[in-house]
Amino acid sequence: MKEKEASGSRSFFNDVYAVVKLIPRGRVTSYGAIARYLGTGMSARMVGWAMNAAHGKKGVPAHRVVNRNGLLTGKYHFDTPTTMKTRLEKEGIKVKQDQVQDFKSRLWDPAVELL
């Protein structure tokens, strides 16, 4: 990766982390919602890469970011495959078969919430 691209990715990742830090306890958002908010609607995968790189970063609640259907697709990037579910359940979010229940009511869309 070229130096300019590498620094651009770090900047994008930091933008993602700034948004993720704003997700309220007991709510979730999607990779795509973050990408759209940052003006890169086709970059949901990049948001996923940022979340994968976020583990161990203090104050980045990566467990609150799920896929567009509320599935815990990032669960294997945590210490154990159940860590993401456990953290969400501690915040009052019900998860059944790796899917957030009542996803639409739990969804925090930064494009709407941060107006």
C-alpha positions in Angstrom: 0.0 0.0 0.0 1.3 3.4 -0.9 2.1 5.8 2.0 -0.7 8.2 1.0 -3.2 5.4 0.9 -2.0 4.1 4.3 -2.4 7.5 5.9 -5.8 7.9 4.2 -7.0 4.6 5.7 -5.8 5.6 9.1 -7.7 8.9 8.8 -10.8 7.0 7.6 -10.5 4.5 10.5 -10.3 7.4 13.0 -13.4 8.9 11.5 -15.2 5.6 11.9 -14.0 5.3 15.5 -15.3 8.8 16.2 -18.7 7.8 15.0 -18.7 4.5 16.8 -17.8 6.2 20.1 -21.1 8.1 19.8 -23.4 5.1 19.6 -25.4 5.1 22.8 -25.4 2.1 25.2 -28.3 -0.2 24.3 -28.3 0.7 20.6 -26.5 -0.6 17.5 -25.6 0.6 14.1 -24.5 -1.0 10.8 -21.4 -0.8 8.8 -23.3 0.7 5.9 -25.0 3.4 8.1 -21.6 4.6 9.2 -20.2 4.5 5.7 -23.2 6.5 4.4 -22.8 9.1 7.2 -19.1 9.5 6.3 -20.1 10.1 2.7 -18.7 6.8 1.4 -21.9 4.7 1.1 -20.1 2.0 -0.9 -17.4 1.5 1.8 -19.3 -0.6 4.4 -16.5 -3.2 4.0 -13.9 -0.6 4.9 -15.9 0.2 8.1 -15.7 -3.5 8.8 -11.9 -3.4 8.4 -11.8 -0.4 10.8 -13.9 -2.4 13.3 -11.5 -5.3 13.0 -8.6 -3.0 13.7 -10.5 -1.4 16.6 -10.1 -4.3 19.0 -7.9 -3.2 21.9 -8.6 0.5 21.2 -9.9 2.0 24.4 -13.4 3.5 24.2 -14.4 2.1 20.8 -17.5 0.0 21.4 -17.1 -2.2 18.3 -19.6 -4.7 19.6 -22.4 -2.1 18.7 -21.7 -2.4 15.0 -23.5 -5.1 13.1 -24.5 -5.8 9.5 -27.5 -4.3 7.8 -29.7 -7.1 9.0 -28.6 -6.9 12.6 -26.4 -10.0 12.4 -23.3 -10.2 14.5 -21.0 -10.8 11.5 -18.0 -9.4 13.4 -18.2 -11.8 16.3 -15.1 -13.8 15.3 -12.9 -10.7 15.7 -13.5 -10.6 19.4 -11.7 -12.6 22.1 -14.3 -15.3 21.8 -17.2 -15.8 19.4 -19.6 -15.0 22.2 -18.0 -11.8 23.5 -20.0 -9.6 21.1 -23.3 -11.1 22.1 -22.4 -11.0 25.8 -21.6 -7.3 25.6 -24.8 -6.5 23.7 -26.9 -8.4 26.2 -25.3 -6.6 29.1 -26.6 -3.4 27.5 -30.1 -4.9 27.3 -30.1 -5.9 23.7 -31.6 -9.3 23.0 -29.7 -11.5 20.6 -31.0 -14.7 19.2 -29.1 -16.9 16.8 -26.5 -14.1 16.3 -29.2 -11.6 15.3 -30.2 -8.5 17.2 -33.9 -8.8 18.1 -36.0 -5.7 17.5 -33.2 -4.5 15.2 -35.2 -1.6 13.7 -36.0 -0.1 17.1 -32.4 -0.6 18.3 -30.9 0.9 15.1 -28.9 4.1 15.7 -28.4 5.8 12.3 -25.8 8.6 12.6 -27.2 10.4 9.5 -30.5 10.8 11.5 -29.2 11.0 15.1 -26.4 13.4 14.5 -28.3 16.1 12.5 
